[in-house]
Amino acid sequence: MITQSGTAIKIATPTGDESASGSATWLRDGILVAPEEAGMRALRVHEPIGPDGLRLDEVDVPPPPDDAAVRVAVHAAGVGFVDTLLIRGSYQVQPPMPFIPGLEVAGAVESAPPGSGFTRGDCVFGHIMGGGFAEEAWVPADRLALLPPELSAVEGAASLVNHHTAIVALARRARLQDGDRVLVHGAGGGLGSAVVQVAAAFGNEVLAVAGSPERRELAARAGASTVYDHESWFDAIRGVGGVDVIVDPVGGTVFEQSVRCLRPEGRLVTVGFTSGTIPVAAANRLLLRNAGVLGAAWRELLDVDRGLFAETAKQFAGLVERGLRPLVGATFDIADGSTALRMIEERAVAGKIVLTTR
């Protein structure tokens, strides 16, 4: 079982029996079982119809996908926009049903292969392409890192996709410089608020756009010096002379207007299309401004740069040491996962939503 003391997660072995391999025995319904024989609760998609297609099931722990996977007892799992696409069959990759969604986990290592750099009991957070909404998960060793000791498991799960994407978008893709003024759209959501936090932690001036008063308050709390609503931002940004870097998770007309707000040699980084509309850049405007449009897809970069997760995790840990804390909007028990996903679809929560399992 998992116990938590402060922000540290530890493996308890109530039977006192531990094999030479280091895997403890567990009690389930009064019967001694080895961990690999124990079942787990998992939130699974049975129909691709949205939150109503999810069920909490008792299933066997799956076998490891390969020799490099680390088994993690999941304490918390982040919920994001991609999960809402997966449960409706709208994502570009669709696993066979029933399947377990969830890309972001934090918890404790139960077993790890030799040479992985992890040992039983390590507090970790990691990224997987599905399987996170469960009590157990297998995580590739190169997509797993020690959880910064300043963070809880919930904060760790809240940070994975959003803060790592923010670091890549700003530092690697936009090549953010000292003195650059940054504009962040969708700044009241999980990803947008993370971009605001990271840009502010880098020491840059951050302007933000968010819809509701609650979301604008969150953007300000994340570090934005000025927050605009959807109606006023375009004229206001043009009125202050534009910006050097824009991060846009919205797309549509927001993207098209953003091109007109770039300073000479400005960079517009697209990180998603929550509006549902994929925009087209006006090349003449880019030419006249010597500006650029860039994509930032952290998950896809992981496939071609095997050291990227460790790199962004190290950068993130440095920001945490300097005071950054992920902004969690709400937590739900895994049994209420359908409600959590519905709230994301309805944009009912400002900040990141996290499921807890224990």
C-alpha positions as CSV (number, residue, x, y, z in Angstrom):
1,M,0.0,0.0,0.0
2,I,1.0,3.6,-0.2
3,T,1.4,5.9,2.7
4,Q,2.1,9.6,2.6
5,S,4.0,11.7,5.2
6,G,4.4,15.3,4.3
7,T,5.3,15.3,0.6
8,A,7.1,11.9,0.7
9,I,5.4,8.8,-0.5
10,K,6.6,5.5,0.9
11,I,5.8,1.8,0.3
12,A,4.5,0.0,3.4
13,T,4.8,-3.7,3.7
14,P,2.3,-4.7,6.4
15,T,3.1,-8.4,6.2
16,G,6.8,-7.8,6.9
17,D,7.6,-10.3,4.1
18,E,9.8,-9.1,1.3
19,S,11.4,-11.3,-1.4
20,A,15.0,-11.1,-2.5
21,S,14.0,-9.1,-5.5
22,G,12.6,-6.4,-3.2
23,S,8.9,-6.8,-4.0
24,A,6.7,-6.9,-1.0
25,T,3.8,-9.2,-0.4
26,W,0.4,-7.6,-0.2
27,L,-2.9,-8.3,1.5
28,R,-6.0,-8.3,-0.7
29,D,-9.3,-9.5,0.8
30,G,-7.3,-11.3,3.5
31,I,-5.2,-13.3,1.0
32,L,-1.4,-12.9,0.6
33,V,-0.5,-12.0,-3.0
34,A,2.6,-10.8,-4.8
35,P,2.2,-7.3,-6.3
36,E,2.2,-8.7,-9.9
37,E,-0.7,-10.9,-8.9
38,A,-2.7,-8.2,-7.3
39,G,-5.6,-6.4,-9.0
40,M,-6.1,-2.7,-9.3
41,R,-8.8,-0.1,-9.8
42,A,-8.7,1.5,-13.2
43,L,-10.9,4.1,-15.0
44,R,-11.5,2.6,-18.4
45,V,-13.1,3.8,-21.6
46,H,-15.7,1.3,-22.8
47,E,-17.4,3.6,-25.4
48,P,-15.8,6.6,-27.1
49,I,-18.7,8.9,-26.2
50,G,-17.1,11.1,-23.6
51,P,-17.3,11.0,-19.8
52,D,-20.4,8.8,-19.9
53,G,-18.3,6.0,-21.6
54,L,-16.0,5.6,-18.6
55,R,-16.3,2.9,-15.9
56,L,-14.2,2.2,-12.8
57,D,-13.2,-1.4,-13.1
58,E,-11.2,-3.9,-11.0
59,V,-8.6,-5.3,-13.4
60,D,-5.4,-7.2,-13.3
61,V,-2.2,-5.2,-13.3
62,P,-0.9,-5.5,-16.9
63,P,2.5,-7.1,-17.6
64,P,5.4,-4.7,-18.3
65,P,5.5,-3.5,-21.9
66,D,9.2,-4.0,-22.1
67,D,12.4,-4.6,-20.1
68,A,12.9,-0.8,-19.5
69,A,9.6,0.0,-17.8
70,V,9.4,1.0,-14.2
71,R,6.4,0.0,-12.1
72,V,4.9,2.9,-10.2
73,A,2.2,2.8,-7.5
74,V,0.1,5.8,-8.7
75,H,-0.9,8.3,-6.1
76,A,-2.1,11.0,-8.4
77,A,-2.8,11.4,-12.1
78,G,-3.1,14.6,-14.1
79,V,-6.2,15.2,-16.3
80,G,-5.7,17.2,-19.5
81,F,-7.3,18.3,-22.8
82,V,-5.8,15.3,-24.6
83,D,-7.7,12.9,-22.3
84,T,-11.0,14.6,-23.4
85,L,-10.1,13.8,-27.0
86,L,-9.1,10.3,-26.3
87,I,-12.4,9.4,-24.5
88,R,-14.3,10.7,-27.6
89,G,-12.2,8.9,-30.2
90,S,-11.0,12.3,-31.5
91,Y,-7.3,11.9,-30.9
92,Q,-4.9,11.0,-33.7
93,V,-4.0,7.8,-31.9
94,Q,-6.9,5.7,-30.6
95,P,-6.1,2.6,-28.6
96,P,-8.5,-0.4,-28.7
97,M,-11.3,-0.5,-26.1
98,P,-11.6,-0.8,-23.3
99,F,-8.5,1.2,-22.5
100,I,-7.2,3.3,-19.6
101,P,-6.5,7.0,-20.4
102,G,-4.2,9.2,-18.4
103,L,-0.7,10.6,-19.4
104,E,0.7,12.0,-16.2
105,V,1.4,10.1,-13.0
106,A,3.1,10.7,-9.6
107,G,3.7,8.1,-7.0
108,A,6.3,5.6,-5.7
109,V,8.5,3.1,-7.5
110,E,7.5,-0.5,-6.8
111,S,10.1,-2.2,-9.0
112,A,12.7,-1.0,-11.5
113,P,15.0,-2.7,-13.9
114,P,18.8,-2.7,-13.2
115,G,20.5,0.4,-14.6
116,S,17.3,2.4,-14.7
117,G,18.5,4.8,-12.0
118,F,15.5,4.1,-9.8
119,T,15.0,2.0,-6.7
120,R,12.0,0.8,-4.8
121,G,10.3,3.5,-2.8
122,D,11.6,6.5,-4.9
123,C,9.1,9.3,-5.1
124,V,8.7,9.9,-8.8
125,F,6.6,11.6,-11.5
126,G,6.4,10.5,-15.1
127,H,4.7,10.6,-18.5
128,I,3.0,7.7,-20.3
129,M,0.9,7.4,-23.4
130,G,-2.1,6.1,-21.6
131,G,-2.7,4.0,-18.5
132,G,-2.4,6.7,-15.9
133,F,-5.9,6.6,-14.5
134,A,-5.2,3.5,-12.4
135,E,-3.6,2.4,-9.1
136,E,-0.6,1.0,-10.9
137,A,1.2,2.0,-14.1
138,W,4.3,1.1,-16.1
139,V,6.4,4.1,-17.0
140,P,9.4,4.2,-19.4
141,A,12.5,4.9,-17.4
142,D,13.5,7.7,-19.7
143,R,10.2,9.4,-19.1
144,L,10.4,9.3,-15.3
145,A,12.2,11.5,-12.8
146,L,12.5,11.9,-9.1
147,L,9.7,14.1,-7.7
148,P,11.1,17.4,-6.4
149,P,11.0,17.1,-2.6
150,E,9.1,20.5,-2.3
151,L,6.1,19.1,-4.2
152,S,3.3,16.8,-3.2
153,A,2.3,13.9,-5.5
154,V,-0.8,15.9,-6.6
155,E,1.4,18.9,-7.6
156,G,3.8,16.6,-9.4
157,A,1.0,15.0,-11.5
158,A,-0.3,18.5,-12.2
159,S,3.0,19.6,-13.7
160,L,4.0,17.0,-16.2
161,V,2.5,17.9,-19.6
162,N,1.8,21.5,-18.9
163,H,5.1,22.7,-17.3
164,H,7.3,20.6,-19.5
165,T,5.5,21.9,-22.6
166,A,5.9,25.5,-21.3
167,I,9.7,25.0,-20.8
168,V,10.1,23.6,-24.3
169,A,7.8,26.3,-25.9
170,L,9.7,29.1,-24.3
171,A,13.3,28.0,-23.9
172,R,13.8,25.6,-26.8
173,R,11.3,26.7,-29.5
174,A,10.9,30.5,-28.9
175,R,14.5,30.9,-27.6
176,L,13.3,33.3,-25.0
177,Q,15.7,36.1,-24.2
178,D,16.2,38.4,-21.3
179,G,13.9,41.4,-21.8
180,D,11.5,39.7,-24.1
181,R,7.8,40.5,-23.5
182,V,5.6,37.5,-23.5
183,L,1.9,37.2,-24.3
184,V,0.0,34.0,-23.2
185,H,-3.4,33.1,-24.5
186,G,-5.7,30.7,-22.5
187,A,-3.9,31.8,-19.4
188,G,-6.6,30.6,-17.1
189,G,-6.3,27.0,-18.1
190,G,-3.9,24.4,-17.0
191,L,-1.4,24.8,-19.9
192,G,-1.8,28.6,-20.2
193,S,-1.2,29.2,-16.5
194,A,1.8,27.0,-16.6
195,V,3.3,29.0,-19.4
196,V,2.7,32.2,-17.4
197,Q,4.4,30.7,-14.4
198,V,7.4,29.5,-16.3
199,A,7.9,32.8,-18.3
200,A,7.6,34.8,-15.1
201,A,10.0,32.4,-13.3
202,F,12.5,33.1,-16.1
203,G,12.2,36.8,-15.3
204,N,10.3,38.0,-18.3
205,E,7.4,40.4,-18.4
206,V,4.2,38.4,-19.0
207,L,0.9,39.7,-20.4
208,A,-2.0,37.3,-20.5
209,V,-5.5,36.7,-21.9
210,A,-8.2,34.8,-20.1
211,G,-12.0,34.6,-20.2
212,S,-13.8,34.6,-16.9
213,P,-12.9,36.7,-13.8
214,E,-11.9,33.5,-12.0
215,R,-9.5,32.6,-14.9
216,R,-8.1,36.1,-15.1
217,E,-7.4,36.0,-11.3
218,L,-5.6,32.7,-11.8
219,A,-3.5,34.1,-14.6
220,A,-2.5,37.1,-12.3
221,R,-1.7,34.7,-9.5
222,A,0.5,32.7,-11.9
223,G,2.6,35.8,-12.5
224,A,1.1,37.9,-15.3
225,S,1.6,41.6,-14.8
226,T,-1.5,42.5,-16.9
227,V,-4.4,40.2,-17.8
228,Y,-6.9,41.1,-20.6
229,D,-10.3,39.7,-21.5
230,H,-11.2,38.2,-24.8
231,E,-12.6,41.5,-26.1
232,S,-9.9,43.9,-25.2
233,W,-6.6,42.1,-25.6
234,F,-5.9,42.8,-29.3
235,D,-6.2,46.6,-29.2
236,A,-4.4,46.7,-25.8
237,I,-1.4,44.7,-27.0
238,R,-1.1,46.7,-30.2
239,G,-1.4,49.8,-28.1
240,V,1.7,48.9,-26.0
241,G,3.8,48.2,-29.1
242,G,3.3,44.4,-29.4
243,V,5.2,41.6,-27.9
244,D,8.3,39.4,-28.7
245,V,6.9,36.0,-27.9
246,I,3.3,34.7,-28.0
247,V,2.2,31.3,-26.8
248,D,-1.1,30.2,-28.2
249,P,-3.0,27.1,-27.1
250,V,-6.3,28.4,-28.6
251,G,-5.9,28.7,-32.4
252,G,-8.5,30.0,-34.7
253,T,-8.9,33.8,-34.9
254,V,-6.8,34.3,-31.8
255,F,-3.8,32.9,-33.7
256,E,-4.5,35.1,-36.8
257,Q,-4.8,38.2,-34.7
258,S,-1.7,37.3,-32.7
259,V,0.5,37.5,-35.9
260,R,-0.4,41.2,-36.1
261,C,0.8,41.7,-32.5
262,L,4.4,40.5,-33.0
263,R,7.3,42.9,-32.8
264,P,10.0,42.7,-35.4
265,E,11.6,39.2,-35.2
266,G,8.9,38.1,-32.9
267,R,8.0,34.4,-32.4
268,L,4.5,32.9,-32.2
269,V,4.4,29.4,-30.7
270,T,1.4,27.3,-31.2
271,V,0.8,24.6,-28.6
272,G,-2.8,23.5,-29.4
273,F,-6.1,24.3,-30.8
274,T,-8.7,24.4,-28.0
275,S,-11.0,26.5,-30.2
276,G,-11.3,23.5,-32.5
277,T,-10.1,25.5,-35.5
278,I,-6.6,25.0,-37.0
279,P,-5.5,28.4,-38.3
280,V,-3.4,29.5,-41.3
281,A,-0.6,32.1,-40.9
282,A,-0.5,35.1,-43.2
283,A,2.9,34.8,-44.7
284,N,3.1,38.4,-45.9
285,R,2.8,39.6,-42.3
286,L,5.5,37.2,-41.2
287,L,7.7,38.5,-44.0
288,L,7.3,42.2,-43.2
289,R,7.9,41.6,-39.5
290,N,10.8,39.1,-40.0
291,A,8.7,37.0,-37.6
292,G,8.3,33.3,-37.2
293,V,5.6,30.8,-36.3
294,L,6.7,27.7,-34.4
295,G,5.1,24.5,-33.1
296,A,5.9,23.1,-29.6
297,A,4.7,19.5,-29.0
298,W,6.7,18.2,-26.0
299,R,5.2,14.7,-26.2
300,E,6.2,14.3,-29.8
301,L,9.7,15.6,-29.2
302,L,10.2,12.9,-26.6
303,D,10.1,10.3,-29.4
304,V,13.1,11.8,-31.2
305,D,15.1,13.2,-28.2
306,R,15.4,10.5,-25.6
307,G,17.1,12.8,-23.2
308,L,14.5,15.5,-23.3
309,F,12.4,14.3,-20.3
310,A,15.4,14.4,-18.0
311,E,16.4,17.8,-19.4
312,T,13.0,19.4,-18.8
313,A,12.6,17.7,-15.5
314,K,15.9,19.2,-14.3
315,Q,14.8,22.7,-15.5
316,F,11.5,22.3,-13.8
317,A,13.1,21.2,-10.6
318,G,15.3,24.3,-10.7
319,L,12.2,26.5,-11.0
320,V,10.5,24.7,-8.1
321,E,13.6,25.4,-6.0
322,R,13.1,29.1,-6.7
323,G,9.4,28.9,-5.6
324,L,7.3,27.7,-8.5
325,R,4.3,25.6,-7.5
326,P,1.8,24.1,-10.0
327,L,-1.6,25.6,-9.7
328,V,-4.1,22.9,-9.0
329,G,-7.7,23.9,-9.7
330,A,-9.5,20.7,-8.3
331,T,-8.8,17.2,-7.2
332,F,-11.2,14.2,-7.6
333,D,-11.0,10.6,-6.4
334,I,-10.5,8.2,-9.3
335,A,-14.0,7.0,-8.9
336,D,-15.2,10.5,-9.9
337,G,-13.0,10.7,-12.9
338,S,-16.0,11.1,-15.3
339,T,-16.9,14.3,-13.5
340,A,-13.3,15.6,-13.7
341,L,-13.3,15.1,-17.5
342,R,-16.7,16.6,-17.9
343,M,-15.5,19.7,-16.0
344,I,-12.5,20.1,-18.4
345,E,-14.9,19.8,-21.4
346,E,-17.1,22.5,-19.9
347,R,-14.1,24.7,-18.9
348,A,-15.6,24.7,-15.4
349,V,-12.3,24.8,-13.5
350,A,-9.5,27.3,-13.6
351,G,-6.1,25.5,-13.4
352,K,-5.2,21.9,-13.5
353,I,-7.4,19.0,-12.5
354,V,-5.9,15.9,-10.8
355,L,-7.3,12.5,-9.9
356,T,-6.2,10.8,-6.6
357,T,-6.1,7.0,-6.2
358,R,-5.2,6.4,-2.5
